C-alpha cells in the first residue's frame, strides 16, 4: 500500500483528520479480523448452504459497523486519552462479537446482539462528540437508522431460529440502504488513510488463509507431498494478494483522491463498503476450503471443500469487479470472466484430487491476473510493485514505450 503524500496538505490541516493509519487502529483491526477467523472456523466445521447464509449474514452485520469505525478514525484521530478509551471499548465489543459467533445461530444470540449494540453506541457517541460540525451533523442524521439496526440485531438474539434470521436480514437491509436514505454530506473521506486502512484489513484477512493451512496440519507427518501442498496453498494466497495489491489498491486511492472532496463518499461506500463485503467473504470461503483440503490433498475433495476453494476465489474476483466498477477502474469485466473460469475448476478436486484442483486454480486465476497486468503495463501504468518509474529499468522501459530505444539497446 502506498500513499501519495504530495496532495495531502489540505487533509492534514483538516481538524481531527489523519492521513496515516495509527498503531492503535492496526491493533483494532487485529481484533476485528478475529471475527473472520471465527466465521471461517464455523463454516469449516459445518459446511453447507444454510451455514454459508449464516456466515454471510453475520459478516455483513459486523463489517458494516467496522467500516463505520474506519470513517470514524478517518475523521477523529485517536490522539487523546478519551478517544483511545472509546476505541478500546469498541475493540472489546468486537471481541465479544467474535467469541459469540459459533453460538450465534446454534444457541443464544443475545451476546452477539448486546456486543453489536455496544459497538454501535460507541461509534455514534465518539463521532457525535469528537467529529467536526459537518461530520457530527451527518452522523446524527444516520444515528436513528444505526440504532434501528442495532435493536433489530439485539431482538434477533432473543428470538428463535427463523425469526432470528428474519430480524437480522432486516437489520442488514437497514444498514446497506442507510447511505441512500439519508444525506451523507458532512462526512469527509481522506483517501490516504481511508484506503490504507481498508487495505490493511484485506492483507490481515488474507493471513487467515495462512492460519487455515497451519492450523490443520497438527499431527501430520511432514512428507514431501504435504510440503508441496502447503506450498500450493501459500501460492494461492499470494495470487489473491497480488490480484488486489498489484495495482487496484493504489488505483483505488488515486481514484478517490482525484474526486472533489464532496463527491468521495458515495464511491467510497460502493467500493470499500459494498464491494469489499464480497471480496472478504471470498477470503473466508477460500480459507475454509484450504482448511478442509490441505491435510488430505492427495485425496478427492468433498463437494463442500471444492466449492469453497474455487467459489471463494471466484467471490474474491467478483468483489474486485464490483470494486473496479464503483471507482471506474480499468477492465472490471476482466475480473468477472476470471471469476467464472475459476469457479469452473471446482470439479477437478471432486473428480480427481485436491492438490490437482489447487494447481489448476492457481494457473487459471494467476493467468487472468498476469494478463490483466500486462495490459496495464503496456498502456503505461505502473504501481509501487511494478517497475518504479525512477528505477534504471523503469526509465529504460519508458524510453522503449516512447520508441526512443535502438534495436541494440532493446536486446
N, C-alpha and C positions, 0 to 999 in steps of 0.2 A: 504494500500500500504506500502510496506517495501522496504528498500534498503540495500544491503549488502555493507557496507562501507569499509570492510576489504580489498577488492580488488580494491579500487578506488584511491589509491595513485597516480598512473600514470595519471588518469583522472584529478585529482585535480591540478596536476602540468602542465597540458596542457594549453597553452596560451589562455586566454579568455574563456575557457570552465568552466562548472559548473556541480556539481553533485546533487544539490538540487534545487527545484523549489522556486523562489523568490516570495514575496507577490505581486510584480508588475505583474509578469506573471499570478498569480492567478486572479488579477484584470482584466487583459487582457482576460483571459478565461471566466470570468463572462460576459464580453461584447460580446464575441463570442457566448456564449450559448444563448444569446438573439435571435440570428438568429434561433436557434432550437425552441424557444418559438414561434416566428413568423411563422415558417413553420408549426408547429403544429396547430396554430390557422387558418391558411389558409386552411389546409386540413379539420379541424373540421367543418368549416362553408361551405365548398364546396367539400364534399367527392365525389370521382369518379375516374375512371381510368386516365382520362386526367389530372385531378388535381394532382393525385399521380405522374404522369410523370413529371409535372412541379415542384413539390416539390423535387423530386429526382434530377432533373436536377440542380435546384438552389443550393441544398445542396452539391452536388459533386463539383460544381464550388467554393463554399465558403470553403468547407472542405479542398480542395487541397491546397489552399493558407494558410489556418490556419495551416495545417500540415507543410507547408514550414516555418512558423514562429516558430514552435517547433524546427525544425532543426536549425533555426537561433539562438534562445536563448540557444540551446544546445551548440553552438559554441561561441556565443558572449554574455557574461553575461551583463545584464543591470546595470553596476556599475559606469557609468559616466553620466553626465547631457545630453550629446549629444545622447547617446544611449537610455536613458529614453525618451528623446523628440521624437526620431524616433518611439519608441514603442507607445507613446501616439498618434502620428499622425496615426499609423496603427490601433490603437483602434478606433479612430474617423472614419476611413474608414470602419471598420467592423460594427460600429454602424449605419452608413448611409446605408450600405448594408442591415442591419436588418430592418430598418424602411421603406426601399423601397420594401421589399419582397411582401407585399399584392398587390401592383400595378404593379409588375414587368411584369406580363403577361396580366393583365386586362387593363392597361393603358400604360404609357410610361415607358420603362425600362432604360431610359437614366441615371437616378440617380443610379440605380444598376450598370450599366456599368462604370460610372465615378468613383464610390466608389471602384469598383474592380480594376480599373486601378491604383488608388491611393495606394491601399493596395499592389498591385504587385510592384509598383515602390519603395515604402518604403522598401519592403523586399529585392529587388535586391540591392538598394543603401546601406543599412545597412550591408548586407553580404559582398559586394564588398569593402567597406571602413574599416570595422572593423574585418573581419574574418582573419584567418591565411592564409598564402600563398597558401596552398593546397585548402582550402575552397573557397578562392577568385577565384582561377583558375577554380574550379568546377562550381561555380555559374555563371561565365562569359560564360562557355560553355552552361549552361542551360538557360541563360537570353534571347536569341533570341526566344526560344520556349515559355517561360513565357510571353514575350512581345506579341508574336503572339496570345496566348490565351486571353490576356487582350484586345487586339484590336478587337478580334472576339466577346468578351462579350460586349464591348462598341458598336460595329457595330450592334450587335443584339438588343441592347437597342434602337437604332434608327429605326430598321426595324419593319415590321408588322407581326403579327400572325405567320404563318408557317415559314417565313424566319427567324424570331427571334429564333424560336425553332431550326431550322437547324443550324444557326450560333453558337448557344450555345452548341449544340451537338458536333459540330466540335471542339469548344473550349475545351470541356470536353475530347474528344478523344486526343487532343493535350496534355492536362495535364497528363492524365493517361499513355500515351505512352512515354512521355518525358524521364523517367528514363531508358527506353530501347533504346532510340535513341541517347543519349549522354553518355559519360563516366562519372561515378559518383565518381571515386577515388578523394580523397581530402576532401570529407565530412567525419566527424567523428561523430559516434553515441556513446554517453556516456550513457550506459543503465540506471544507477540510476536516472538521471534527465529525460531522454527521456521517460522512461516507467512511471515514476511518473506523468509527465505532461499529458500524454495521459490518464492515469488512473483518474486523476482529472477531465478531460473533461467528461469521462464516468459517473463519480459519479454526477457531476453537471447536466449533461443531464438527468440522472435518476430522479433528483429533478423535472424535468419538469412533470413527471407523478404525483408527489405530487401536483404541481401547478394546473395541469389539474383537479385533484379531488376537491381542494378547490375553484377554480375559477368558477366552475359550480354549486355551492351549494348556491349561493346568492338567498335569497328569499325563500329558502326551510325550512320547519319545521323540526327540528331535532328530528325525530321519532326514535324508536328503530331499525326499519328496515333500515332507512337511515344510521344510525351509523354503523350498521352491514355491509352494502355495502361499506361504506368508509373503514372499517377495511379490507375488502377483497381487495380493491384497493391498500391499503398500503402494504398488504401482497404480492400482485403480484409484486410491486416494490422491495420488499425485496428479492423475489425469483430471480429477474433479477440481483440485486446487488450481491447476493451470487453466482450465476452462474458464474460471471466473477471474483469477488474478493476473493471467497473462496480459489481458487487455481491458476487460469490462470493468474492473474495479476502478482503474484510472479514468476510463471513459465516462463512468457514472459521475465521478466528482467533477470532471471538466464540463459535462453537460449541465449539471446543476449550477455550477459557478458562472456559466455563460448566460444564465437566465437572470432577468431583473429580480431583485430580492422579493418583490411582492408576488412573483409568479412561480416561486420554487415549491410551495407547499404541496400543491396537487400532484405534480410529477414525483415529488419525494414520497408521498403516500402511496402512489401507484407502484413505484419501483421498489422502494425499501419497506413498504408496509405489506401490500398485497403479493407482489411477485416473490419476495423472499420467503413468504409462507410456503409456497410451492417448492422453492429451491431447498429450504431447510427440511421440509418433510421428505424430500428426496434423499437427503443425507441420512435421516433417521432410518428410512427403509433400506438404504444401501448398507448401513452399519448392521442392521438386523440380518440382512441377507448374508453378509460376511460372517456374522456370529453363528449363523445356522449351518454354514458350509465349510468354514475354514479348517475344522478338525477332521472333516470327512471329505476332503476334496477329491479323493480318488474313487469316490462312490457317486452314483447318480444323486442329484439334488431332489428334494421334495418339491412339489409344485409351489408351496408357500415360499420356500427358500429361493428357488429360481426366479419366481416373480418378484420377490422382494429385491433381489440383487439387480436384475435388469430393469425392473419397474422403478426402483429408487434412482438409478442413474438417469432413466428417461424423465422422471419428475424433475430432477435437478436441471436437466437441459430445457425442459418445458418452462421452468421458472426463469431460466436465463432468457428464453424467448420473450416472455412477458416483461422482464426487466428491460430488454432492449427496446421493445415496443413503447414502453412507458417513457423512456428517455430519448427515443428516436435515434438509437444507436444503429450501426450498420448490421445488415443481414440478420434480422431476428428470425426469419423463416428458416434460415440455415440450421438453427438450433432445433426448430420444430421437426424438420426432416431427420435430423440426427436422433432426436428422441424416439421417433417411430422406428428407426432402424435398430436402435439399441434395445428397445422393448422386444423386437423380433428375435433377439438372441436367447431369450428365456428357454425355449425348447431344447437348446443344446445341452443345458445342465440336466434336464429331465430325461432326455433320451440317451445321453452319453454320461459324462462325469462333471462334477462341479468345477474342477480345475480347467476343463475344456471350455466351459461357459465363461469363466474368468478371462481366459486368453482371447476368445472371440470378442467378448465385451470390451476389453481394453483396446483391441485392434480397431473395432468399429468406432468406439467413442473417440479415441485419440486421433483416428484418421480424419474424422469430421472436424475436430478442433484444430489440427495442424493445417488442414486445407483452408479453413477459415483464416488462420493466422497468415498463411502465405499470401492470400488475397489482400489482407491488411497491410503487410509489409510492402507488397508490390504497388500499393496505392500511396505509399509514402508515410504510412502510420507507424509509430513505434511506441514503446512503453518502457517503464523502468527496467523490465526484464528482457526486453528485446532490443539489442544493439543500440545503446545510448548514442545519440547524435554526436556528442562531443568526443567519443572514442575514435581512435585512428581508423578502425574498421567502419565505424559509423560514417565518418567523413568520406571514406572511400566509396561506401555504398551510395551516399548522397551524390557523389560525382558520377557514379555509374548510372543512377537514375536520370541524371541530367544529361547523359550522353557525352560526358567530357573525359571518359577514361579510354585509353587506347587499348587495342587488342592485346598488347603485351602486358599491360597493367591488369587487365581483366583476368588473364590467365595466371 
